[in-house]
Amino acid sequence: MQFSDYLDDIARATGFLSRLPMPARHFEGHDGSLARASGMFPAAGLIIGLCPALVVLILSTFDANAALTAVLSLAVLVGVTGALHEDGLADAADAFGARGGREHMLEIMKDSRIGTYGVLALLISFALRGLALTIILSVIGGWSTCLVLLAVAAASRGAMVWHWNTLPPARHNGVAASVGAPEESARTLALASGAILFVALITLTSGLLTAILSLALMAAAAIQWTAVVRAKLNGHTGDTIGATQQITETVCLTALALLL
C-alpha cells in the first residue's frame, strides 16, 4: 500500500464513524467498502477524540469545574459521532433485555424507538464515563486527561474491528454487512495500532502498569460482550459493533478512574 492509500483509509474510516467532514477526493471511485479501511479505525478514533480532548484542554486551562468539563467533553463527543455508538448500545440493550428468540431480538434492533433497557444503558454509560472523567481530570490534570481521551478513543475502536471480524453477520441486509467484513490484515492492524497507541499514551499519563491493567480489562469486556452476542444472535450487527465501542470505553475509563 502507498501512503496515499493509508490517508484514504483514515478519511473513509473517520467519515464512517463520525460527522466530521472529510475531503471528497478520498471517496472518489470508492465502492463504500470498509474491509480494508477498518484497519484505520484506531487512527480515526484519534481524530474523533481530539474534539473532546480540546474541550478538556481549554476548560482546564481556565480552571473550570472538573465535573462540568467532563460532561461538556462527552456532549461534544456525542455531537461529533452523531451518537452512532450510543444508538448501538441502546438498541442492543433493548434487544437483549427483551424476552424472545433471535428473530425477535433482530426486529427490536431494527426499530428506531428506544425502550426502557436502552434508556437505562445510556444513563449508566454516560454517568460512569462522566464520573470517571471527572475523577481522572481531578487527579492527573487537563493535559494528561486529553491523552487518556485519545488513547481510549483509539483502543475502543480497535475493539470494534475485532468484534466485527470475529462474528459472522447476524443478517445480510444490515449496514455492517453492506460495507463488508474487515480483512484479517485490517483486524490485525486495528488491534495492534489500537493497543500500541493506548499503552503508549496511558503510560505517559499514569504509568505502564496502569496501562496494561486497564487494557486487559478493556479486552476482557470486549471478549465477554462478544461471547454474549454469539450466544444470543450467533453473529454481529451494526448495533452490537457500536455497543462494543461504548462498553469498552466505559469499562476502560471506569478502570482508569479506579486505578489512579
C-alpha positions in Angstrom: 0.0 0.0 0.0 1.1 3.5 -0.8 1.0 6.4 1.7 -2.0 7.8 -0.1 -3.9 4.6 0.5 -3.5 5.0 4.2 -4.7 8.5 4.0 -7.7 7.4 2.0 -8.5 4.7 4.6 -8.2 7.1 7.5 -10.6 9.6 5.8 -13.1 6.8 5.0 -12.9 5.4 8.5 -13.4 8.8 10.1 -16.2 9.7 7.7 -18.0 6.4 8.6 -17.5 6.8 12.4 -18.3 10.5 12.7 -19.9 13.5 11.2 -16.6 15.3 10.7 -16.3 16.5 7.0 -13.6 14.6 5.0 -12.2 15.8 1.7 -14.2 14.4 -1.2 -11.1 13.2 -3.1 -10.7 10.3 -0.6 -14.0 8.9 -1.7 -13.8 9.2 -5.5 -14.3 5.9 -7.1 -14.7 4.1 -3.8 -17.4 1.4 -3.5 -18.2 2.1 0.1 -16.4 -1.0 1.5 -14.6 -0.8 4.8 -13.0 -4.2 4.5 -9.5 -2.5 4.4 -10.3 0.9 5.8 -11.5 -0.7 9.1 -7.8 -1.2 9.9 -7.6 2.6 10.4 -10.4 2.8 12.9 -8.0 3.5 15.8 -6.5 6.3 13.8 -10.0 7.6 13.1 -10.5 7.4 16.9 -7.6 9.7 17.5 -9.2 12.3 15.1 -12.6 11.9 16.8 -11.0 12.0 20.3 -9.3 15.3 19.5 -12.6 17.2 19.7 -13.5 16.3 23.4 -9.8 16.5 24.2 -9.6 20.1 23.1 -12.7 20.9 25.2 -10.9 19.4 28.3 -7.7 21.3 27.5 -9.4 24.7 27.0 -11.7 24.5 30.0 -9.0 23.1 32.3 -6.7 26.0 31.3 -9.3 28.3 32.9 -9.7 26.0 35.9 -13.3 25.2 35.1 -15.2 22.7 37.3 -14.0 19.2 36.6 -17.5 17.6 36.5 -18.8 20.2 34.1 -15.8 19.9 31.9 -16.2 16.1 31.8 -19.9 16.4 30.8 -19.3 19.0 28.2 -16.5 16.9 26.6 -18.8 13.9 26.4 -21.5 16.1 24.9 -19.0 17.2 22.2 -18.1 13.6 21.6 -21.7 12.6 21.1 -22.1 15.5 18.7 -19.1 14.5 16.7 -20.1 10.9 16.3 -23.8 11.7 15.9 -24.5 9.3 18.8 -23.7 6.5 16.4 -22.3 4.2 19.1 -24.8 5.2 21.7 -27.6 4.2 19.3 -26.0 0.8 19.0 -25.7 0.4 22.8 -29.3 1.4 23.3 -30.7 -0.9 20.6 -28.6 -3.8 21.8 -29.7 -3.3 25.4 -33.4 -3.2 24.3 -33.0 -6.4 22.2 -31.1 -8.4 24.8 -33.2 -7.2 27.6 -36.5 -8.3 26.0 -37.8 -11.8 26.1 -37.9 -13.7 22.9 -35.7 -15.5 20.3 -33.1 -14.4 17.9 -35.5 -13.1 15.2 -37.4 -11.1 17.8 -34.2 -9.5 19.0 -33.1 -8.6 15.5 -36.5 -7.0 14.9 -36.1 -4.9 18.1 -32.7 -3.7 16.8 -34.3 -2.5 13.6 -36.9 -0.5 15.5 -35.9 3.2 15.7 -37.8 3.6 19.0 -35.9 3.3 22.3 -37.2 1.2 25.3 -36.5 1.1 29.0 -33.4 -1.1 28.7 -31.9 1.2 26.1 -32.6 4.3 28.2 -31.0 2.7 31.3 -28.0 1.5 29.3 -27.4 5.1 28.1 -27.9 6.6 31.5 -25.5 4.2 33.1 -22.9 4.5 30.4 -23.0 8.3 30.4 -23.0 8.5 34.2 -20.0 6.2 34.5 -18.0 7.9 31.8 -18.8 11.4 33.2 -17.9 10.4 36.7 -14.7 8.6 35.6 -13.6 11.6 33.5 -14.2 13.9 36.5 -12.0 11.7 38.7 -9.3 11.4 36.1 -9.3 15.1 35.4 -9.1 15.9 39.1 -6.2 13.5 39.7 -3.9 13.9 36.6 -5.0 17.3 35.2 -6.1 18.6 31.8 -3.1 17.7 29.6 -3.0 14.1 30.8 -6.8 13.7 30.5 -6.5 14.7 26.9 -4.1 11.9 26.3 -6.5 9.5 28.1 -9.3 10.5 25.8 -7.2 9.9 22.7 -6.0 6.5 24.0 -9.4 5.3 24.8 -10.9 6.5 21.6 -8.3 4.6 19.6 -8.4 1.4 21.5 -12.2 1.1 21.8 -12.5 1.5 18.0 -9.9 -1.3 17.6 -12.1 -3.4 19.7 -15.0 -2.7 17.3 -13.0 -4.2 14.5 -12.1 -7.3 16.5 -15.8 -7.9 17.4 -16.8 -7.3 13.7 -14.2 -9.7 12.4 -14.8 -12.4 15.0 -18.5 -12.9 14.4 -20.3 -13.5 11.1 -23.2 -11.2 10.1 -26.4 -11.9 12.0 -28.3 -10.6 9.0 -27.2 -10.0 5.4 -29.1 -6.8 4.7 -27.7 -4.6 7.5 -25.3 -1.7 7.5 -22.4 -3.8 8.8 -22.9 -6.5 6.2 -23.3 -3.9 3.4 -19.8 -2.3 3.9 -18.0 -5.7 4.1 -16.3 -7.5 6.9 -12.8 -6.4 8.0 -10.0 -8.2 6.3 -7.7 -10.3 8.5 -4.9 -7.8 7.9 -7.2 -4.9 8.8 -8.2 -6.6 12.0 -4.5 -7.2 12.9 -3.6 -3.6 12.1 -6.6 -2.2 14.1 -5.8 -4.4 17.2 -2.0 -3.7 17.1 -2.3 0.0 16.5 -5.0 0.5 19.0 -3.1 -1.4 21.7 0.2 0.3 21.0 -1.4 3.8 21.0 -3.3 3.0 24.2 -0.3 1.7 26.1 2.0 4.5 24.9 -0.4 7.3 25.8 -1.6 5.9 29.2 2.0 5.1 30.2 2.8 8.8 29.7 -0.1 9.8 32.0 -0.4 7.0 34.6 2.4 4.5 34.2 2.9 1.2 32.4 1.2 -1.0 35.0 -2.0 1.1 34.8 -1.9 1.0 31.1 -1.6 -2.8 31.0 -4.2 -3.4 33.6 -6.8 -1.1 32.0 -6.1 -2.5 28.5 -6.6 -6.0 29.9 -9.9 -5.0 31.4 -11.0 -3.5 28.1 -10.0 -6.7 26.3 -11.9 -8.8 28.8 -15.0 -6.6 28.3 -14.8 -7.0 24.5 -14.4 -10.7 24.8 -17.3 -11.2 27.2 -19.6 -9.0 25.2 -18.7 -10.8 22.0 -19.5 -14.1 23.8 -22.9 -12.8 24.8 -23.7 -11.7 21.3 -22.6 -15.0 19.9 -24.8 -16.9 22.3 -27.8 -14.6 21.6 -27.5 -13.9 17.9 -24.7 -16.1 16.6 -23.5 -13.0 14.6 -22.8 -9.3 14.8 -25.0 -6.4 13.7 -24.1 -2.7 13.4 -25.7 -2.2 16.8 -23.5 -4.8 18.5 -20.4 -3.3 16.9 -21.4 0.1 18.2 -22.2 -1.3 21.6 -18.7 -2.8 21.6 -17.2 0.7 21.4 -19.4 2.0 24.2 -18.9 -0.9 26.5 -15.1 -0.9 26.2 -14.8 2.8 26.5 -17.0 2.8 29.6 -15.1 -0.1 31.2 -11.7 1.5 30.4 -12.5 4.9 31.7 -14.0 3.4 34.9 -11.0 1.2 35.4 -8.6 4.1 34.9 -10.5 6.2 37.5 -10.3 3.3 40.0 -6.6 2.7 39.3 -5.3 6.2 39.6 
